[in-house]
Amino acid sequence: MDTRAEHPRPLPQWVLYAVDAVAALVLLVVGAADMHASGDDISFRAFDGWAVALVVLQTLPAALRRLLPIPALAVCVAAQAVALYAGYPATNALLAAPLALYLVALNYSRRVSAAITAASALVIAPLVFTDASGAAQVVLLNAVVLGAAALAGDASKARRLYAELIEERARHAVARREADMREAVVEERARIARELHDAVGHTVNVLVVHAGAGRVAAAHDPQRAAAALGEIETIGRSALSDIDRLLGLLRDDGQAEREPTHGVGDVPALVERIRTTGMSVELSMPDVLPRVPVATGAAAYRMVQEALTNAIKHAGPATARVSIEVDTDLIITIEDDGRGAGAADANSGTGRVGRGLIGMRERASLLGGQLDAGPRPGGGYRVHARLPLPPPEHTASGQVSGRTPSTEQETAT
C-alpha cells in the first residue's frame, strides 16, 4: 500500500507564508475600498491617511500569523478597536483578526486560546455604549467570527492530535508485533533445540554404548558384535527419522507439524531399546490409558527418554525403574539405584543438572504441570513429573500397544 496517498506531503513553509501574505494584501485592498466607499456617509469619519494606516495595521500583521500568532492578533485587534472608536466604519479588514486567532487556537492550549478569544472580543465591547452607527451588530458579529475561528482552530488541533495518536499507536502495534515475532522465533528455536537435544542426545549415548560393546566383542564374539551393529543401524535410522521431522519444522508448508510424534505408547519400545545397552530397566504402566493429548504424551515420552539417558551416562551399573500412573494427572516417575548426582558431579563436574533437566522442567511448566528431580535418600537419582489430563468426560480408553490407539487418534485430529 502506498502510504503517500493516505498521508499527503505537507506544503513547504514558504508556500504557506506566501498564501498568508496574499490573504493579508487582499484584506488590505478590500478593507481600504470598503472604508473609502463609506467615507461619504455622515455617520462615519471620512476616509483619510489615518484610515489607510489603520487598515494596514488591521490586515498586514496577519501575514506573520504563523511566526508570531499572538503578537499578530494583538496588533490586528488593537488597530481594529482604534478605528472603530475613532468613528471609522467596520470593514472586511476585521477578518484578519480571526485568521490570526485560528493559528493561536491551533498551536496553544484550549485554556489559553479561550482567554485570548474572550479578550479580543471584549476589546470593542464598550462600543455598544457609544452613539456609533450599528455598534451592537458590529460587536456581536465580531464576537461570533472570533468564536468561530477559535473553534475551527481547536477542532483542527484535535484532529491533528488524534492523527498523531493513531500513528503512535500504529507504530507501537508494529513494534509489538515485531517483538512478538522475534520472541516466537526464539521460542521456536528453543523448542527445536530441546527436541534435538532429547532425540539426538539420547540416540548418540545409546549408539556409543553399543559401539563400545561391539568393539569389545569383535575379537572373541563376532555374533554379539554383529548384533550390536544391527542395533546401531536400527537406532541410527530412528534418529535420522527424528532429525528429518525436526528439520521439517523449519519448512514453510508446515507438513512436519502434522506428522506423528512419540507418545506414551512408545515408552515400552524406548525401554526395550535402553535394555539393549545392558542397563536393567523395569517398566510399570497401565494396560489401558485414557486419551492423552499429543503434547502431553510427547512430553512424557521425552521425560522418560531424557531420564534414562542420564542414567546411562551418570548412574553406572544400575537398575532403573519407570512408572507411569494415572489419576487426575499423568504421573511419571523414573529412578535408579546408581551412583547418584554426587558421584556424577565428582566425576564430570557437571552432574545431571544440565539442558536435559531444564528442558524437562520447561515441558512440564508449559503444560501446567510440575517436575521434581534430585538424588534419592538411599542413593541413586529420581525424576518425578505430574502432567494434567483433560477432565474424565472428555477422555476415551484405548489399549496400549506400541503407539496407543488413543495417541494415534489425537495425532490424526
C-alpha positions, -999 to 999 in steps of 0.1 A, spaced: 0 0 0 12 34 -9 12 54 23 17 87 5 -19 86 -6 -30 84 30 -6 110 43 -2 138 18 31 156 18 27 189 36 33 221 17 66 239 20 67 266 46 74 293 21 42 284 2 22 289 34 39 322 42 31 334 6 -5 324 10 -7 344 43 9 374 26 -16 373 -3 -45 369 20 -34 399 41 -29 420 9 -64 411 -3 -79 421 30 -59 453 29 -73 462 -5 -108 452 3 -108 469 36 -95 502 22 -121 500 -6 -149 495 19 -137 523 41 -134 546 11 -169 537 -1 -183 545 33 -165 578 36 -193 599 22 -217 586 49 -222 613 75 -224 585 102 -187 577 99 -155 596 98 -142 605 63 -116 584 46 -81 599 51 -45 590 58 -52 578 93 -78 554 78 -52 539 55 -27 534 83 -54 517 105 -64 494 77 -28 485 71 -23 477 108 -56 457 108 -45 434 79 -8 432 72 2 416 106 -19 386 96 9 377 71 31 369 102 5 348 119 25 315 115 56 330 130 40 353 157 3 343 161 -4 361 194 15 394 185 -1 395 151 -35 390 166 -29 417 192 -19 443 166 -49 435 144 -74 437 173 -58 469 186 -59 486 152 -95 475 147 -106 489 181 -88 522 174 -105 525 140 -140 518 154 -136 541 184 -123 568 161 -155 566 141 -143 548 110 -168 522 96 -163 484 101 -150 468 70 -139 433 58 -105 441 73 -120 428 105 -114 392 91 -77 395 96 -80 390 134 -99 357 130 -72 344 107 -46 351 134 -68 337 161 -72 304 142 -34 298 145 -35 307 182 -62 281 188 -43 256 166 -10 260 185 -19 268 221 -39 251 248 -77 254 249 -75 275 281 -50 300 265 -70 303 232 -103 307 251 -88 335 272 -73 353 242 -106 349 222 -126 365 251 -101 393 254 -102 400 217 -140 402 217 -142 423 248 -118 450 234 -146 465 212 -175 455 235 -177 491 250 -186 503 215 -222 495 223 -223 524 248 -213 549 221 -235 565 195 -216 547 167 -239 535 139 -247 498 141 -224 493 171 -243 464 186 -243 445 153 -206 451 149 -198 438 184 -220 407 180 -207 399 146 -171 403 157 -176 380 187 -193 354 165 -165 355 139 -138 353 165 -155 324 183 -159 305 151 -122 310 142 -112 298 177 -135 267 174 -121 259 140 -86 261 152 -93 239 182 -110 214 160 -81 212 136 -57 208 166 -79 179 179 -78 162 145 -41 166 143 -36 152 179 -59 123 171 -40 115 139 -7 117 158 -22 94 185 -33 69 158 1 69 142 18 65 175 -4 35 183 2 21 149 40 24 155 36 7 189 15 -20 173 41 -27 146 69 -27 172 49 -50 195 41 -73 166 78 -74 155 88 -81 192 62 -109 194 76 -124 161 111 -122 174 100 -139 206 81 -165 187 112 -172 166 134 -175 198 108 -199 214 106 -220 183 144 -222 181 145 -232 218 118 -258 212 137 -273 182 169 -272 201 152 -290 230 138 -317 207 172 -322 190 189 -325 224 163 -350 236 163 -371 204 198 -368 192 215 -367 226 197 -399 237 204 -417 204 241 -408 205 245 -420 240 229 -453 231 250 -456 200 282 -450 220 272 -478 244 265 -502 215 296 -492 196 317 -498 227 301 -532 233 306 -542 196 343 -531 197 349 -552 228 330 -582 214 345 -580 179 376 -601 187 361 -630 206 323 -629 199 315 -619 163 278 -627 167 275 -603 196 294 -577 177 271 -581 147 240 -578 170 255 -545 183 260 -532 148 224 -542 140 212 -522 170 233 -492 159 218 -494 124 182 -495 138 188 -467 163 205 -446 136 176 -449 113 152 -439 140 175 -409 148 175 -399 111 137 -400 111 136 -378 142 161 -353 127 141 -352 94 109 -344 114 126 -317 134 142 -301 104 108 -302 87 96 -278 114 116 -252 96 97 -257 63 70 -232 53 44 -258 44 40 -270 80 40 -307 69 62 -317 99 36 -303 123 11 -329 111 35 -359 113 30 -382 143 53 -377 173 63 -401 200 38 -406 228 32 -426 259 25 -457 238 61 -456 226 76 -459 261 78 -497 261 98 -497 228 120 -470 243 126 -491 274 135 -521 252 160 -500 234 176 -489 266 178 -525 278 199 -534 247 226 -512 262 229 -536 292 211 -515 317 183 -532 336 150 -512 333 118 -521 350 86 -507 335 52 -503 352 23 -487 334 -14 -495 329 -26 -516 301 -54 -491 295 -48 -454 294 -72 -425 289 -68 -404 258 -36 -385 262 -32 -352 243 -4 -352 218 16 -325 236 13 -344 270 22 -377 255 52 -363 237 64 -346 269 60 -378 289 80 -398 263 108 -372 262 110 -371 301 114 -409 302 139 -407 274 160 -380 290 159 -395 325 170 -429 312 197 -413 290 211 -395 321 210 -428 340 231 -444 312 256 -415 314 259 -410 351 244 -439 371 270 -465 362 259 -502 367 224 -497 380 188 -507 377 163 -481 365 125 -482 372 100 -464 351 65 -459 365 35 -443 347 3 -438 366 -30 -421 360 -53 -403 384 -65 -369 376 -30 -363 361 -4 -383 342 23 -392 368 57 -402 355 85 -415 378 120 -426 367 145 -436 393 177 -456 395 199 -470 422 232 -460 407 259 -436 419 236 -406 422 242 -370 414 270 -366 439 292 -392 422 284 -378 388 293 -343 399 326 -355 413 335 -374 381 322 -350 354 320 -317 372 285 -311 358 262 -337 372 227 -342 358 216 -306 362 220 -297 325 200 -288 295 180 -320 297 166 -313 331 159 -277 322 141 -289 291 120 -314 311 110 -286 336 101 -264 307 79 -291 291 61 -297 324 56 -259 330 42 -253 296 16 -280 301 7 -266 336 24 -295 354 54 -298 376 86 -318 377 110 -326 406 144 -341 401 172 -349 425 192 -376 444 174 -403 463 180 -405 500 192 -441 497 214 -435 466 206 -430 430 185 -404 413 148 -398 409 127 -378 384 91 -373 392 66 -354 370 29 -347 371 12 -336 339 -25 -326 339 -50 -345 318 -84 -334 303 -115 -340 325 -128 -376 325 -159 -367 305 -135 -357 276 -114 -389 276 -116 -423 259 -99 -455 267 -76 -475 244 -53 -505 247 -17 -495 250 4 -514 224 33 -498 207 18 -464 198 -16 -463 216 -47 -460 195 -57 -430 216 -24 -413 207 -29 -420 170 -64 -406 171 -53 -375 189 -25 -371 164 -48 -375 134 -71 -348 147 
